[in-house]
Amino acid sequence: GENVEQHPSTLSVQEGDSAVIKCTYSDSASNYFPWYKQELGKGPQLIIDIRSNVGEKKDQRIAVTLNKTAKHFSLHITETQPEDSAVYFCAASKRVNRDDKIIFGKGTRLHILP
Amino acid sequence: NAGVTQTPKFQVLKTGQSMTLQCAQDMNHNSMYWYRQDPGMGLRLIYYSASEGTTDKGEVPNGYNVSRLNKREFSLRLESAAPSQTSVYFCASSEQSVTEAFFGQGTRLTVV
């Protein structure tokens, strides 16, 4: 089955600097790669996603890149702000008959330092 | 629009007791999921349901059962709770696995 590895587990960056979180996946049939942000005491919320027919996607300060050959994808946050402090999860999924799983990485705790 | 609603929010059980975690979504989604979240372990899939009437095991199904009662509701049952099942449980729903998933607020379960 699918396995998603996420690094680093903890990341501290100075406010205004960039943050990069990386994930690898094992199932070459996976074709949907979302990123979720979890704030304290809440459920995760989608912040950006990318499909396998696209190499890069941007939304303001957030971007995601996908390398299908190497089976890895990354989240880039530029000009970090205090409100970016949270836990971030990558995930991978495909839809094949009833195989409708979403498998998550172990998460990255991002600290934005003042 | 409530989204995904989980009950209860907190629960303490004694070892060996049983309980059912309830989840309901009002977005007419086909797929529903149960995850557990433990420190350093991320979100691990317990069971999922791709459509009404179907359920499948995820990564960590042992000790749990599920019921997809109808399209809206997906419950998770612990028949004989163990301390290893102490965790935060999240229910989620999506149109399909390849679209945005919406999560509930979570249930913090402690088994003593």
Chai-1 contact restraints between the chains, C-beta under 6 A:
chainA,res_idxA,chainB,res_idxB,connection_type,confidence,min_distance_angstrom,max_distance_angstrom,comment,restraint_id
A,Y32,B,V98,contact,1.0,0.0,6.0,A-B,restraint_1
A,G43,B,F90,contact,1.0,0.0,6.0,A-B,restraint_2
A,G43,B,F103,contact,1.0,0.0,6.0,A-B,restraint_3
A,G43,B,G104,contact,1.0,0.0,6.0,A-B,restraint_4
A,G43,B,Q105,contact,1.0,0.0,6.0,A-B,restraint_5
A,G43,B,G106,contact,1.0,0.0,6.0,A-B,restraint_6
A,P44,B,F103,contact,1.0,0.0,6.0,A-B,restraint_7
A,L46,B,E100,contact,1.0,0.0,6.0,A-B,restraint_8
A,S93,B,S97,contact,1.0,0.0,6.0,A-B,restraint_9
A,S93,B,V98,contact,1.0,0.0,6.0,A-B,restraint_10
A,R95,B,Q96,contact,1.0,0.0,6.0,A-B,restraint_11
A,R95,B,S97,contact,1.0,0.0,6.0,A-B,restraint_12
A,R95,B,V98,contact,1.0,0.0,6.0,A-B,restraint_13
A,R98,B,A50,contact,1.0,0.0,6.0,A-B,restraint_14
A,D100,B,S31,contact,1.0,0.0,6.0,A-B,restraint_15
A,D100,B,A50,contact,1.0,0.0,6.0,A-B,restraint_16
A,D100,B,S97,contact,1.0,0.0,6.0,A-B,restraint_17
A,K101,B,Y48,contact,1.0,0.0,6.0,A-B,restraint_18
A,I102,B,S97,contact,1.0,0.0,6.0,A-B,restraint_19
A,I102,B,A101,contact,1.0,0.0,6.0,A-B,restraint_20
A,F104,B,G42,contact,1.0,0.0,6.0,A-B,restraint_21
A,F104,B,L43,contact,1.0,0.0,6.0,A-B,restraint_22
A,G105,B,G42,contact,1.0,0.0,6.0,A-B,restraint_23
A,K106,B,G42,contact,1.0,0.0,6.0,A-B,restraint_24
A,G107,B,G42,contact,1.0,0.0,6.0,A-B,restraint_25
